[in-house]
Amino acid sequence: MREAAVAEVAVAPGRRELVGYAVTEPGAPDTDGWSLSSHLGARLPKGGAPAAVVPVPELPRTRAGKLDRDALPLPAPPDHAAPRRAGGGKGYRGKGGGGRSGGGAGAESLLGCGAVLVGVPVAFLAWLLTGKLWPGSTDVSAVPGPYDDFFRVLYLCEWASFGLGMAWLLLGAGVIARLGRPTGLSVAAHLSVFWLLASWWPQDNLYRTADRSVLSTEVWLVYVFNIALMAAAAVLVRFLAWQPKRLP
């Protein structure tokens, strides 16, 4: 252990916990967050150990050389799976989680598989339903070449994006949750990513087949899709910019 620090961190809205940060020797065994948490929990009195230990390559410092508490990473959510020991035994769990960079492979792998297992069939279904829901919407027979191919690629992208959006809606919550944002903001960000991906297929087809001379239809389409897309982007900006409140 080369350096360590303990700080009180807002791990959830209205909940603050002591979190340890450890700079360990490169290549040293059992220096992941779960191992360090277990080590402290076994040697310190009950309630004396930090809720989590986060291994970091170095402690962030201000220009004055003091610990920069705002730059410290959040610990992983407590329900993260612990890493497996090198000997291949069962996974173990310390008192707290490790850093945000650890433990997220499971959620990301699930999402990657879901993009294929869910996204591809849903995209295929969207292709099948397009002609039934919006007859003639993808007819490019009147478009001269080579521009007709550009439209065909556009339709393919819309189907694929809809499939990815559905895969994200079903399987992406774990990826969002492990980033440690407030629950309400995480849910809003999850739905925003879904809408940014999935809305193009219905939106474009409705625009192409709607009676554009009816003003109420234009207003409905703009608010359901365009304004909603702007709001979704704003939610994601807030999600990415969020930081826990600084200690007084």
N, C-alpha and C positions, 0 to 999 in steps of 0.2 A: 504494500500500500504506500503510494508516494504522497498522497494528499487526500484530505477528506473535509467535508463540510456538512452541516445540517441546517435546513431552512424550513420554515413553516410555509406551506404551499396550499393554495386553494385548489384542491383536487376535484371539487364539484361545487355547484352553487350552494353557498351557505355552509360549506364543510371544509375546514382547514386541517391539515395533518402535517406532522413532522416527516420530512423526507431527507434521507441521507444521500450524499453524492460522493463517489469514491473514484479517485484516479489510481488505477492499479498498474502494476508492472506488466508490460506486454508479454503475453504467453503464459502468465501465471495461471495455475489451475484454480477452478472454483471461484472465479471472479465475476460471474454473472450476477445480476440483481437478486435472483432468488437464493443463490448460495450465500451471498453476503447477508441478506435479510435473515436467513436461517441461522447463520453464525452468530449474529448479534442477538437474535431472539433467545438463543440457548444460553447466552452468557450474561445478559442484562436482566435486571428485575422486570417483572411484568409491568407493562406500560412504559418502560424506560427506553425501549428500542424504537427507532423510527418506523413508520408504517410501511415504508418501502426504501430500498436502496437502489440508486441509479448509477451504474458505471458510466463515467464520462472520460474522454481522452484528456481533458484538462478542465479546470474550473474557470468559468468566464470571469473576467476582471473588468472593472471600470478603468478609466484613464488614470485614476488616482491609485490603482492597484488594489482596490477593495473588491470583495465578492459582488458580482453583478447578479443580484437575485432575479431580476426581470429576465435574464437570459438563461436561467436554469431550466432544463426540460422537465415536463411533467412526467410523473411515473405512469407506467402502463396501467390500464384498468385492472382491478383485483381479480377478475375472472379469466385473465390470460392464462393459457396453458404454460406450465413451467417447462424449461428446456430439458432434454434428456441427458442423462449422464453419459460419459464416453463409453462406459461399460455396457450400455444397452439396456439398463434396468428401467423400471417404470419411471415415468415423469414424476417430479417432486415439486412441491410448492412451498415457497417461503412465506413468511408472514405478509410480505408485500410484493408488489410487482417490480419488474425492472424498468428500464427506460422505455420511451415511446418507440424507439427503433427496434426493440426486441419483442418477439412473441406474436407479430402480426402476419407471419407467413401463412398460417392456417386460413385466416379470413381472405387473404389475397389469392391463395390457391383455389379456394372455393369459388371466389368470384371469377377467376380465370377459367375454371372448368364450366361454370354456369354460363359464361359468355358463349361457349360452344354448345353445351347441352340444352340450354334454354334459348339463347339468342338466335341460333340458326333455325330451329323449328318455328319460333315466333315470326322471324323474318319471312320464312317461307309461307306461313299462314297469312301474313299481311299481303304478300304478293297475290295469293289466291283470292283474298277478300276484296282487293282493290277494285276489280272490275264489277263485283257484285254490289259493293257499297256506293261506288261512284262510276257508273257506266261511262265509258269513253274518256275517262280522266287521263289515262296514259296512252291514248291513241296519238301517234306521231306520224300518221300516214300523210298528213298535209304539210309536214315540216321537211324542207329540202335537206339533202345530205350536204355536208357531213354533220349538220347541226342536230339531226334527229338522234344521232348516237350520244350527243351530250345530254339530251333529255333522258335517254335510257339509263345512262350512268347516274343521273340525278335520282331517278326512281329507285334504282338499286341501292343507292346510299340511304335513301329514306327508309326503305325496308330494313336494311341492316341496322340503322340507327334505332328504329323502333324495337327491334329484337334486343339490342344491347340495353336499351332503356328498361325493358321488362326484366332482363337478367339482373340489372342493377337494382331495380325495385325489390326483387325477391331475395337477392343475395348480398347486396352492398351495405346493409346496415352495420355489419361487423367491422367493415373497413372504416366507416365513419365513426363508430363508437370508440374505437381504440385511439382516436386522436384526442380524446379527453375534453371535448367541448361540452357546454351545458346541454342537457337532454333536449330541450325545446329547439335550440339552435341546430343540434345534430339531426333531429327529425326533419326540420325545415330544409337543411342542406341535402339530406338524402332525397327528399321529394323534388327538390330543385334540380338535382342532377338527372333524375328520372325525366322530368318535364323537358329539360334542355335536349335530351336525347330522343325521347319518344314522340314529341309533339309535331315533328316535321311531317310525318306521314299523313296524319289526318288534316293538318293545317293546309298543306300544299294541295291536297286533293279537294278539300272544301273550297279553297280559293279558285281552283280551276273550274269547278262545276257550279258554284253558286251564281245566283242572278245578281250581277254587280250593280244593276240599276236600282235595286232595293236598298235604301240607305240603312235600314235597321239591320240587314244582313251584314253590311260592311262594318257597322259599329260592333255587332256581336263578335265577328271574327277578330277584329282588332283587339278587343278587350280580353277575349278568351285565350288568344294566342300571343299576339305581340306584346301586350302589357304584361301578361303572365311571364313571358320569357325575360322581359326586363327585370321583373321582380325576382325571378329565380336567379338571375345573374347577381343582383344586389345581395341576395341572401348568401350566395357563395363568397362574395367579397367580405361580408361580415364574418362568415365562418372562418375564412383564412386569416383575417386580421385580428380575431379574438385573442385576448391574453387574460390570464387570471389577474385579479386586482392585486395591486402592489401593497405589501404590508406597510402600515403607517410607521 
